[in-house]
Structure formats: structure tokens, C-alpha cells
Amino acid sequence: MKEKRKLPDEEKITGFFDSNTTIKGELTFRGSFRIDGIFEGKITSEATLIIGDEGRVKAEIDVGTCIVRGEMIGTVKAKERIEIHDKGRVTGTIITPRLMVEEGAFLEARCLTGEAANFYQEAPLNQNID
């Protein structure tokens, strides 16, 4: 009997901002969420955040997984992993146990990964990590 292949979270999008959308504020969601527009504020979820090719996010982010294909400025804390794809641009602070950066991606950030990230996972985003 063939096992059913589990689809990655990225393929099960439950929320979406398109490229003509600009939002400022706080975003909380369940399931995966994709931003192809402009968002400024705070994002909180246990699930996956995808910043699409046209997405521009300036925020404090605390999620399960963050996939960056567009631009992200600020602090991102991911409990599982952060992926920065070839056209992705990240400026700020990254806190995650696993970080994947594709060739061609732009990364100008303070990165806390592995055991250092585990130490800071419980810290509030606005706490100074120096």
C-alpha cells in the first residue's frame, strides 16, 4: 500500500496578502500565510510564514517557520527554521535553530542559530540579546 505524501506547509496556504495590498498592524494566523504585498508591524504564529517574491515585510516576527523569497527587515524568530531563497533579502536579526540560505540571497543580519538560538527562543522579541 502506497503511503500518502505529506504536502509541505508551503503548499497549504490558508491566508494571503497579494501584491496590491499594504497593511500596518499585528498579524496572527493558523496554517500557512503568504505575503506578496507590503506589511509593517508584528507577526505571530506557530505555523509557516512565506514572504513571496514581491513581498516586503518590516516587522517583529515570531513564527514556527519563515520562508523568505522577497524582502524582510527586522527581527525574525522561528522555532523550527528560516529559509532565505535566492531572490530573498533579509536585514536585521535572525534567531532560529536551523538557517538555510540559498546562493544569490542577500543576508545582512545578526544570526543566532543552533544552541544559541535555543537559549533565546524563550526571550521576548524586544529583549536586547547582547
C-alpha positions as CSV (number, residue, x, y, z in Angstrom):
1,M,0.0,0.0,0.0
2,K,1.4,3.4,-1.0
3,E,1.7,6.0,1.7
4,K,0.2,9.4,1.1
5,R,2.8,12.0,0.5
6,K,2.5,14.8,3.1
7,L,2.4,18.2,1.4
8,P,4.8,20.8,2.7
9,D,3.2,23.7,4.6
10,E,4.0,26.0,1.7
11,E,1.5,24.2,-0.5
12,K,-1.3,24.6,2.0
13,I,-1.8,28.3,2.2
14,T,-4.6,29.4,4.5
15,G,-4.1,33.2,4.2
16,F,-2.7,35.6,1.6
17,F,-1.9,39.3,1.0
18,D,-1.5,40.0,-2.7
19,S,1.0,42.4,-4.3
20,N,-1.5,45.3,-4.3
21,T,-2.0,45.1,-0.5
22,T,-0.4,47.3,2.1
23,I,-1.1,46.6,5.8
24,K,0.2,48.0,9.1
25,G,-0.6,46.3,12.4
26,E,-0.5,42.9,14.1
27,L,-1.0,39.7,12.2
28,T,-1.8,36.4,14.0
29,F,-2.7,33.3,11.9
30,R,-3.1,29.5,11.9
31,G,-1.9,27.4,9.0
32,S,0.5,28.9,6.4
33,F,0.3,32.5,5.4
34,R,1.8,34.1,2.4
35,I,2.6,37.9,1.9
36,D,3.2,39.2,-1.6
37,G,2.3,42.8,-0.6
38,I,3.7,45.2,2.0
39,F,3.3,44.5,5.7
40,E,4.7,46.6,8.6
41,G,4.1,45.6,12.3
42,K,4.2,42.4,14.2
43,I,3.6,38.8,13.1
44,T,2.9,35.9,15.5
45,S,2.1,32.3,14.7
46,E,3.2,28.7,15.4
47,A,2.8,28.0,11.6
48,T,4.7,28.9,8.4
49,L,5.1,32.5,7.1
50,I,6.0,32.8,3.5
51,I,7.3,36.2,2.2
52,G,6.7,35.9,-1.5
53,D,8.8,37.2,-4.4
54,E,7.0,40.6,-4.3
55,G,6.6,40.7,-0.5
56,R,8.1,43.4,1.6
57,V,7.9,43.0,5.3
58,K,9.2,45.3,8.1
59,A,8.3,43.6,11.3
60,E,9.0,41.7,14.5
61,I,8.2,38.1,13.5
62,D,7.8,35.1,15.8
63,V,6.7,32.0,13.9
64,G,7.3,28.3,13.5
65,T,9.0,28.5,10.1
66,C,9.8,31.6,7.9
67,I,10.4,31.3,4.2
68,V,11.8,34.4,2.6
69,R,11.7,35.0,-1.2
70,G,11.1,38.7,-1.0
71,E,12.4,41.3,1.4
72,M,12.3,41.2,5.2
73,I,13.6,43.9,7.6
74,G,13.5,43.5,11.3
75,T,13.8,40.6,13.8
76,V,12.6,37.1,12.9
77,K,12.4,34.3,15.4
78,A,11.5,30.9,14.1
79,K,11.1,27.9,16.3
80,E,11.9,25.4,13.5
81,R,13.8,27.1,10.7
82,I,14.3,30.1,8.4
83,E,14.9,29.7,4.7
84,I,16.2,32.6,2.6
85,H,15.8,31.7,-1.1
86,D,17.9,33.0,-4.0
87,K,16.0,36.3,-4.5
88,G,15.4,36.8,-0.8
89,R,16.7,39.8,1.1
90,V,17.0,39.8,4.9
91,T,18.3,42.7,7.1
92,G,18.1,42.6,10.9
93,T,18.3,39.8,13.4
94,I,17.6,36.1,12.9
95,I,17.0,33.7,15.8
96,T,16.4,30.0,14.8
97,P,17.8,26.6,15.4
98,R,18.2,26.0,11.6
99,L,19.1,28.5,8.9
100,M,19.2,27.8,5.1
101,V,20.5,30.4,2.7
102,E,20.5,29.8,-1.0
103,E,23.2,31.1,-3.3
104,G,22.3,34.5,-4.5
105,A,20.3,35.5,-1.4
106,F,21.2,38.8,0.5
107,L,21.7,38.4,4.2
108,E,22.8,41.3,6.4
109,A,21.8,40.2,9.9
110,R,22.9,39.1,13.3
111,C,22.3,35.4,13.3
112,L,21.8,33.2,16.3
113,T,21.4,29.6,15.3
114,G,21.8,26.2,16.8
115,E,22.2,26.1,20.6
116,A,22.5,29.9,20.8
117,A,19.0,30.2,19.2
118,N,17.6,27.6,21.6
119,F,18.7,29.8,24.5
120,Y,16.9,32.9,23.1
121,Q,13.8,31.1,21.8
122,E,12.0,31.9,25.1
123,A,13.1,35.5,25.2
124,P,10.6,38.2,24.1
125,L,11.4,39.7,20.7
126,N,12.0,43.2,22.1
127,Q,14.6,42.0,24.7
128,N,18.2,43.0,24.0
129,I,20.2,39.9,23.1
130,D,23.7,41.4,23.6
